[in-house]
C-alpha cells in the first residue's frame, strides 16, 4: 500500500521550495566613477534554466585563463582573418598577454606585453599592402602603459611599441586616414594624470602626424576617439571628450573647433565612445552617444556644439553604453540604439535597451524591458535566419551559480529569440558579442568574453566562449559587429548602399587634387585585379561605376565636371575588400 503524504505537509514542502527559489541571490555589477567594478547581491525570484547554461549542442569552445582581480577586460573580443586563410581568428588580451586563438580554442600565437590589455585590439591594413596590422593599448594607473603595433604574427613593427613616460594609453586606438595621404593613421589617448591627458595622431612609422600632435587636454581622456569629416570640408576630424571638462572636436591639424570644448558640470563621460553619422542628410555628421554624471542621458550633438533637435534624452541613472547606429529598414534614415544599466534588486523588469529615431522618440517595440540592465556593446545581426534583425547585448547580472547572460531580442517586438539567453561563465558586464564563423563550418557563430569577480576573495578567471548559432553564415546579415561596430574603431557609420556587401576598409588610395572642379586622378598603392570603381553621394545614390584593373602606383584620370558640387564617396572594390575615400567637387 502506497504511503500517503498529508496535504498540509505537501503544501509546506511546496511553499518552502517556492520560497527557496524566490530568495536565491545572484550578483549585479556596476562601474563606479573611479573606474572600479563593484558587485552587490540581488534576488533572483525565478528559477534558472540549467539547459541554457550548458547549451551542449551549440557549444563550440571555451578558452579561459586566470585574470587580474582588479583589472578587467571590457567591450568584447576582435574577430579578424589575420593569417589570410579565409577564417577569422579571435584576438583577446588577458592581463599582459595578447592571444590569437583559432576557432577550436587552440592558440595560434601569444604575445607578452607591458601593462594590462583592457579593450579589444584594433585591426586594419594600415598601408594597403593586403596584410593586417594589430594595434593594442596597454596600461592602468598602477602599471605601465604602451601602444603596440604588430604584424599579423604578433611581431612588433620597427619603432614600436611607443612609450610615453610609462603612462596609461587609455581606451582603444582608432584608425583612419586623418591626413588624407592614402594610408591609415593611429589616433589614441594618453592619461598622464587626473588633470592631464594627450590625444595622439601617429603615422605608421611611430612619428606624430604633424607638429601639432599630440594635443593636450585638462583631464583624463574619456573614450576611444571617433574619426570623421564632421563639418563636410573634405578633411577628417577627431571627436574626443575628457572625463570632467567636456566634449571636443579637433581638425586634422590639431586645432579645436569653434564653440568647443562643450562643458557642462552636470555631464561627464567615460567609456561611452560615440558614433558619427549623417542623421538628416545634410552631408555633415552628428555625434551620437551617452553620458553619466548629474544629468545622465543619451545625446546627439552638432559640430557647432549645439544639441540636435529632440536631444538630449534624460534617463534616471548612469550609463556607460556606447551607441549603435544603423539604418535597420533601408529607408535612408538611421536608427539609434543605446542602453541603460537600470536593474532592480527584486526581479522587476525595467526598460534597459532603447531604439530611438533621429528626433529622439521611441521606435516601435522599444524600449526592451527585462530584468538585468546593460551598458555593454550592442551588435546587430540576423542570427536566426528569419529575415528580422536582432539586437545582441550583455547583462549586468550573474545568477546564483555565477553564470552570465548574452541576450538577443528581435527588433519586431516578438521578444527574445529561441536558444537565448546564452549563459557563459561569469559576468558579461561592459562586454558584448561578435558574430562570425571562426570554426569554418559554414554556420554562423557567436563569441563572447566574460569574467569572474571575487575582489581578492579567490582566483578570478576570464573566458572566451564561442557558440554555434546553427544557421548558414552570411556576412551580409551582420550589420554592426562588436565594439564601435567594426575593427577600425573609428565610429563612422556610412550608409550600407555605399558599403555594399564587401569587407569595408578606409581609404588605401589617394585622390588628387582634392577638392577639384571635377578632374582628379587616383593612385592605388597596390594592384587591384577585377576591380570596380563606384562614385556615390552621401545619401547612397550611385552616380558612376566602371570595371577596370588598377596597377600599383599608376595614376588613373577621371573627369566628373558635369556632377553637382558637393561631397562624394569613391569606392574601389575587388569583390573581397572595398576601399573608400572622400572627394569634394567644387
C-alpha positions in Angstrom: 0.0 0.0 0.0 1.4 3.4 -1.1 2.1 5.7 1.8 0.1 9.0 1.5 1.7 12.3 2.2 -0.5 14.6 4.3 -1.8 17.5 2.2 -0.6 20.1 4.8 3.0 18.6 4.6 2.9 18.7 0.8 1.8 22.3 0.9 4.5 23.2 3.4 7.1 21.5 1.2 6.0 23.2 -2.0 5.9 26.6 -0.2 9.4 26.1 1.2 10.7 25.2 -2.3 9.0 28.2 -3.8 10.5 30.5 -1.1 13.9 29.0 -1.7 13.6 29.8 -5.4 12.3 33.2 -4.6 15.3 34.0 -2.3 18.3 32.9 -4.4 20.9 35.6 -4.6 22.7 36.5 -7.8 25.0 39.4 -8.4 24.7 42.7 -10.1 27.8 44.6 -11.4 28.2 48.4 -11.8 31.1 50.6 -12.7 32.0 53.4 -10.4 33.2 56.9 -11.3 36.8 56.0 -10.4 36.7 53.1 -12.9 36.3 50.2 -10.3 33.7 47.5 -10.8 31.6 46.9 -7.8 29.3 43.9 -7.3 26.3 43.6 -5.0 23.9 40.7 -4.2 20.4 40.8 -5.8 17.4 38.5 -5.5 16.6 36.0 -8.3 12.9 35.4 -7.9 12.7 32.9 -10.8 14.3 29.5 -11.3 17.2 29.2 -13.7 17.2 27.0 -16.8 20.0 24.6 -16.5 20.0 23.7 -20.2 20.6 27.3 -21.1 23.7 27.4 -19.1 25.2 24.4 -20.8 23.9 24.5 -24.4 25.8 21.2 -25.2 24.6 21.1 -28.8 25.6 24.7 -29.5 28.8 25.0 -27.5 31.9 25.2 -29.7 34.7 26.1 -27.4 35.7 27.9 -24.2 39.2 29.4 -23.6 40.0 30.6 -20.1 42.9 31.9 -18.1 43.4 33.3 -14.6 42.6 37.0 -14.5 43.7 40.1 -12.7 41.4 40.6 -9.7 41.4 44.4 -10.2 41.7 45.0 -13.9 39.0 43.5 -16.2 38.7 43.2 -20.0 35.8 45.1 -21.4 34.0 45.7 -24.7 34.5 42.2 -26.2 36.9 40.4 -28.4 38.1 41.0 -32.0 37.5 38.7 -34.9 39.9 39.1 -37.9 41.4 36.8 -40.5 45.0 37.8 -39.6 46.7 34.9 -41.4 44.8 35.2 -44.7 43.5 31.6 -44.5 39.9 32.7 -45.1 38.9 32.0 -41.5 38.7 34.6 -38.7 40.8 34.3 -35.6 39.9 35.5 -32.1 42.1 38.2 -30.7 41.8 38.8 -26.9 44.0 40.3 -24.3 44.2 38.7 -20.8 46.2 40.9 -18.3 49.6 41.3 -20.0 49.2 38.6 -22.7 47.7 39.1 -26.2 46.2 35.8 -27.6 45.4 35.0 -31.2 43.1 32.0 -31.0 41.8 29.6 -33.6 38.1 28.7 -33.6 38.7 25.4 -31.7 40.3 27.3 -28.8 43.9 26.4 -29.7 46.5 29.2 -29.6 47.8 30.4 -32.9 50.3 32.7 -31.1 50.5 34.6 -27.9 52.5 37.8 -27.1 53.6 39.2 -23.7 53.2 43.0 -23.4 54.0 45.6 -20.8 50.8 46.6 -19.0 47.4 45.1 -19.0 45.2 45.0 -22.1 41.7 46.4 -21.2 40.0 46.7 -24.6 39.7 44.7 -27.8 42.6 45.0 -30.3 42.1 47.3 -33.3 42.9 45.6 -36.6 43.4 47.2 -40.1 45.5 47.1 -43.2 47.3 50.4 -42.4 49.4 50.7 -45.6 47.2 48.9 -48.0 49.6 46.0 -48.8 47.0 43.3 -48.2 48.2 42.3 -44.8 46.6 43.2 -41.5 48.2 45.0 -38.6 47.2 44.8 -35.0 47.1 47.9 -32.6 46.8 47.4 -28.9 46.9 49.9 -26.0 48.0 48.8 -22.5 48.2 50.3 -19.0 46.4 51.2 -15.8 47.1 53.8 -13.1 49.1 51.3 -11.1 51.0 49.8 -14.0 53.0 50.9 -17.1 51.4 51.6 -20.5 52.4 51.2 -24.2 51.0 51.4 -27.7 51.8 48.2 -29.7 51.7 48.0 -33.5 52.4 44.4 -34.7 52.2 42.5 -37.9 49.7 39.6 -38.3 52.1 37.3 -36.4 52.3 39.5 -33.3 55.8 40.8 -34.1 56.4 44.4 -33.3 56.9 46.7 -36.3 60.1 48.8 -36.3 60.0 51.6 -33.8 57.2 50.0 -31.8 55.9 49.8 -29.0 55.7 53.5 -28.2 56.3 54.6 -24.6 55.0 58.0 -23.3 56.6 58.2 -19.8 55.1 54.8 -18.9 51.6 56.4 -19.0 48.4 54.5 -19.4 47.4 54.5 -23.1 43.8 54.8 -22.2 40.8 53.3 -24.2 41.4 51.7 -27.6 43.1 53.0 -30.7 41.1 54.2 -33.6 42.5 54.1 -37.2 41.6 56.4 -40.1 43.3 58.3 -42.9 43.4 61.5 -40.9 45.7 63.5 -43.2 44.3 62.2 -46.5 47.6 60.7 -47.8 46.1 57.3 -48.6 47.4 55.4 -45.6 45.8 54.9 -42.2 46.9 56.7 -39.1 46.5 55.7 -35.4 44.5 58.1 -33.2 44.7 57.3 -29.5 44.9 58.8 -26.0 47.3 59.0 -23.1 46.4 59.5 -19.5 49.2 61.4 -17.7 47.0 62.1 -14.6 43.6 63.1 -13.5 44.1 66.7 -14.8 46.4 66.0 -17.8 46.0 63.9 -20.9 47.0 63.9 -24.6 45.4 62.9 -27.9 47.9 61.5 -30.3 47.7 61.2 -34.1 50.5 58.8 -35.2 51.9 57.7 -38.5 52.6 54.0 -39.1 56.3 54.7 -38.5 55.6 55.9 -35.0 56.0 59.7 -35.7 53.4 62.3 -35.0 51.1 63.2 -37.9 52.4 66.7 -37.8 53.9 69.2 -35.3 50.5 70.0 -33.7 50.1 66.5 -32.4 49.7 65.4 -29.6 47.1 67.9 -28.3 46.9 68.3 -24.5 43.6 68.2 -22.6 43.0 69.1 -19.0 41.5 65.9 -17.7 41.5 62.1 -18.3 40.6 61.3 -22.0 37.3 59.7 -21.6 36.8 57.3 -24.5 38.1 55.8 -27.8 38.3 58.7 -30.3 35.8 58.8 -33.2 37.0 60.0 -36.6 35.1 61.5 -39.5 34.6 64.6 -41.5 32.0 66.2 -39.2 31.8 69.6 -40.9 31.9 68.3 -44.5 35.0 70.3 -45.5 36.8 67.3 -47.0 39.1 66.7 -44.1 38.7 64.2 -41.2 38.2 65.4 -37.6 38.8 63.8 -34.2 35.9 63.7 -31.7 37.1 63.2 -28.1 35.9 64.1 -24.6 37.5 64.3 -21.2 36.0 62.7 -18.1 35.1 66.0 -16.5 35.8 69.0 -18.8 33.7 68.4 -21.8 33.4 67.4 -25.4 35.9 68.4 -28.0 36.4 68.2 -31.8 39.9 68.7 -33.4 40.6 69.1 -37.1 43.4 67.1 -38.7 45.8 69.9 -37.8 45.1 69.5 -34.1 43.0 72.8 -34.0 39.9 72.7 -31.8 36.6 73.6 -33.4 34.8 76.8 -32.6 32.4 76.7 -29.5 34.4 73.7 -28.1 35.1 72.4 -25.6 31.5 72.0 -24.7 31.5 71.9 -20.9 28.6 71.2 -18.6 29.4 70.5 -14.9 26.5 68.1 -14.7 27.7 66.0 -17.7 30.6 63.5 -17.5 32.0 61.0 -20.0 33.8 57.7 -19.5 33.9 54.7 -21.8 30.9 55.8 -23.9 32.6 56.2 -27.2 30.2 58.0 -29.7 29.2 57.2 -33.2 29.3 59.6 -36.1 26.6 59.5 -38.7 24.6 61.9 -41.0 21.2 61.8 -39.4 19.5 64.5 -41.6 21.1 64.1 -45.0 22.9 67.4 -45.0 26.3 65.7 -45.6 27.8 66.7 -42.3 28.0 64.3 -39.3 26.2 64.3 -36.0 27.8 63.0 -32.8 25.7 60.3 -31.1 26.4 59.0 -27.7 25.6 58.7 -24.0 26.9 60.2 -20.8 26.8 59.8 -17.0 27.1 62.5 -14.3 24.3 64.5 -12.6 22.4 64.7 -15.9 22.8 61.2 -17.4 21.3 60.6 -20.8 21.5 60.0 -24.5 22.7 62.8 -26.7 23.1 63.9 -30.3 25.4 66.9 -30.9 26.0 69.0 -34.0 29.5 70.1 -34.9 28.8 73.7 -33.8 28.3 72.4 -30.2 24.5 72.7 -30.3 22.3 69.8 -29.5 20.3 68.2 -32.3 16.5 68.8 -32.1 14.9 66.4 -29.6 18.1 65.8 -27.7 19.4 65.1 -25.1 17.1 62.4 -23.8 17.3 62.2 -20.0 17.4 58.9 -18.1 17.2 58.1 -14.3 20.6 56.7 -13.7 24.2 56.5 -15.1 25.0 54.6 -18.3 28.3 53.7 -19.9 26.6 52.4 -23.1 28.3 53.0 -26.4 25.7 53.8 -29.1 25.0 51.6 -32.1 23.6 53.3 -35.2 22.1 51.6 -38.2 19.5 52.1 -41.0 17.5 49.0 -40.0 14.8 49.2 -42.6 16.8 50.6 -45.6 14.7 53.8 -45.7 17.8 56.0 -45.7 17.2 57.1 -42.1 19.4 55.9 -39.3 18.1 54.5 -36.1 19.9 54.8 -32.7 20.3 52.0 -30.1 21.6 52.7 -26.6 21.2 51.1 -23.3 20.8 51.6 -19.5 22.1 49.6 -16.6 18.7 50.0 -15.0 18.4 46.9 -12.7 16.0 46.4 -9.8 17.1 44.3 -6.9 13.9 42.2 -6.7 13.5 40.8 -10.2 11.2 43.6 -11.5 11.7 44.1 -15.3 12.8 47.7 -16.2 13.4 49.5 -19.5 17.0 48.7 -20.5 17.5 48.8 -24.3 16.3 51.8 -26.3 15.7 52.2 -30.0 15.3 55.8 -31.0 14.6 57.8 -34.1 16.8 60.8 -35.1 14.4 63.1 -33.3 14.7 61.2 -30.0 11.4 59.4 -30.0 11.0 55.6 -29.3 10.9 53.2 -32.2 8.0 50.7 -32.3 8.7 47.8 -30.0 11.2 49.8 -27.9 12.4 50.1 -25.2 13.0 46.5 -24.3 12.1 45.8 -20.7 13.7 43.0 -18.8 15.4 42.1 -15.5 19.1 43.0 -15.7 20.3 46.2 -17.3 23.1 46.5 -19.9 25.7 49.1 -20.8 27.9 46.9 -23.0 28.3 46.6 -26.7 25.2 46.3 -28.9 25.7 44.2 -32.0 23.0 43.9 -34.7 22.6 40.9 -37.0 20.0 38.4 -38.2 21.4 35.5 -36.2 18.5 33.0 -36.6 18.0 33.5 -40.4 14.4 34.6 -40.2 14.8 37.9 -42.0 14.5 40.0 -38.9 17.4 41.7 -37.2 18.3 41.0 -33.6 19.9 43.3 -31.0 22.6 41.3 -29.2 23.8 42.6 -25.8 25.2 41.5 -22.4 23.8 41.9 -18.9 24.8 43.4 -15.5 23.8 40.1 -13.8 25.1 36.7 -12.9 22.7 34.1 -11.5 23.2 32.3 -8.1 25.6 29.9 -9.7 27.8 32.6 -11.4 26.6 32.3 -15.0 26.1 35.5 -17.0 23.9 36.4 -20.0 24.1 37.2 -23.7 20.7 38.3 -24.9 19.2 38.5 -28.4 15.9 40.3 -29.0 14.2 40.6 -32.3 13.5 44.2 -33.3 10.0 43.4 -34.4 8.8 43.1 -30.8 8.5 39.3 -30.8 10.8 39.0 -27.8 14.0 37.1 -27.1 14.7 34.5 -29.8 14.8 30.7 -29.3 18.0 29.5 -27.6 18.7 32.7 -25.8 19.9 34.0 -23.5 23.3 32.3 -23.8 24.9 31.6 -20.5 28.7 32.0 -20.4 30.5 31.6 -17.1 30.9 34.9 -15.2 29.9 38.5 -15.9 29.4 39.7 -19.4 29.1 43.2 -17.9 30.5 46.0 -20.1 31.3 43.4 -22.8 29.4 42.1 -25.7 29.3 39.6 -28.5 30.7 39.4 -32.0 29.3 37.3 -34.9 31.3 35.3 -37.4 32.3 31.8 -38.4 35.5 31.1 -36.5 35.4 27.3 -36.9 34.9 27.4 -40.7 31.9 25.1 -40.7 29.7 27.4 -42.8 27.5 28.2 -39.9 27.2 31.4 -38.0 28.6 31.5 -34.5 28.8 34.0 -31.6 31.9 34.7 -29.5 31.6 36.5 -26.1 34.0 37.2 -23.3 33.2 37.1 -19.6 35.0 37.2 -16.2 34.5 36.2 -12.6 34.8 39.0 -9.9 35.9 38.0 -6.5 37.7 41.2 -5.3 40.6 39.2 -3.9 38.5 36.5 -2.2 39.6 33.9 -4.7 41.2 33.4 -8.1 39.5 35.4 -10.8 39.2 33.9 -14.3 38.3 35.3 -17.7 36.8 33.3 -20.6 36.2 33.5 -24.3 33.2 31.3 -25.3 32.0 30.5 -28.8 28.5 29.1 -29.6 27.2 27.7 -32.8 24.1 29.5 -33.9 23.1 26.7 -36.3 22.2 28.9 -39.3 24.1 29.4 -42.5 26.9 32.0 -42.2 26.1 35.1 -44.3 28.3 38.2 -43.8 25.6 40.5 -45.3 23.3 39.7 -42.3 25.8 41.1 -39.8 25.2 44.8 -39.7 27.1 46.2 -36.7 29.6 43.9 -35.1 31.4 44.4 -31.8 32.9 47.5 -30.2 32.0 50.6 -32.2 30.7 48.4 -35.0 34.0 47.5 -36.7 37.6 46.6 -36.1 38.9 50.1 -37.0 37.0 51.6 -34.0 36.6 54.9 -35.8 32.9 55.1 -35.0 32.0 56.3 -38.5 28.7 54.9 -40.0 28.3 55.1 -43.7 25.0 54.1 -45.5 25.0 50.5 -46.4 24.2 51.3 -50.0 27.7 52.8 -50.3 29.5 49.9 -48.5 27.8 47.1 -50.3 28.4 43.6 -49.1 32.2 43.6 -49.2 34.6 44.0 -46.4 34.9 47.8 -46.0 38.2 49.4 -45.3 39.1 53.1 -45.1 41.0 54.7 -47.9 44.1 52.9 -49.1 44.4 55.2 -52.2 44.9 58.9 -52.9 42.7 61.3 -54.9 44.5 64.4 -56.2 43.7 67.2 -56.4 41.0 67.1 -53.7 38.9 69.3 -53.7 38.8 69.7 -57.5 36.4 71.1 -60.1 35.8 67.7 -61.5 39.1 66.3 -62.8 41.2 64.1 -60.5 43.5 61.1 -60.5 43.5 58.0 -58.4 46.7 56.3 -57.3 46.4 52.9 -55.8 49.4 51.6 -53.6 48.5 48.0 -54.5 47.4 46.1 -57.6 43.6 45.5 -57.8 42.6 43.0 -60.4 39.0 42.6 -61.4 38.4 46.0 -59.8 35.3 48.2 -59.8 35.3 51.9 -59.1 32.0 53.5 -58.0 31.1 57.0 -57.1 28.3 57.7 -54.5 26.6 60.7 -53.0 26.4 60.6 -49.2 22.8 59.6 -49.5 23.9 56.4 -51.2 23.0 57.2 -54.8 25.4 55.7 -57.3 26.4 58.2 -59.9 29.2 56.3 -61.7 30.5 52.8 -62.0 33.2 51.2 -64.1 35.1 47.9 -64.0 38.8 48.1 -64.5 42.3 46.9 -63.4 44.3 49.2 -61.1 48.0 48.9 -61.2 50.2 49.8 -58.3 51.3 53.4 -58.2 49.9 54.0 -61.7 47.7 57.1 -61.8 44.2 56.8 -63.4 42.4 60.0 -64.5 38.7 60.8 -64.2 36.5 63.7 -65.3 33.3 64.5 -63.4 32.9 68.1 -64.3 29.2 67.5 -65.0 28.4 66.5 -61.4 26.9 69.0 -58.9 29.2 70.4 -56.3 29.3 68.5 -53.0 30.9 65.6 -51.2 31.2 62.2 -52.8 32.5 58.8 -51.7 34.7 56.9 -54.1 34.8 53.1 -53.8 37.3 50.7 -55.3 36.4 47.1 -54.8 37.8 43.7 -55.9 34.8 41.8 -54.6 36.6 40.9 -51.3 37.6 44.3 -50.0 36.2 47.7 -50.6 38.4 50.8 -50.2 36.6 54.1 -49.8 37.8 57.7 -49.9 36.0 61.1 -50.0 36.2 63.6 -52.9 34.9 67.1 -52.8 33.5 68.6 -56.1 34.0 72.4 -56.1 
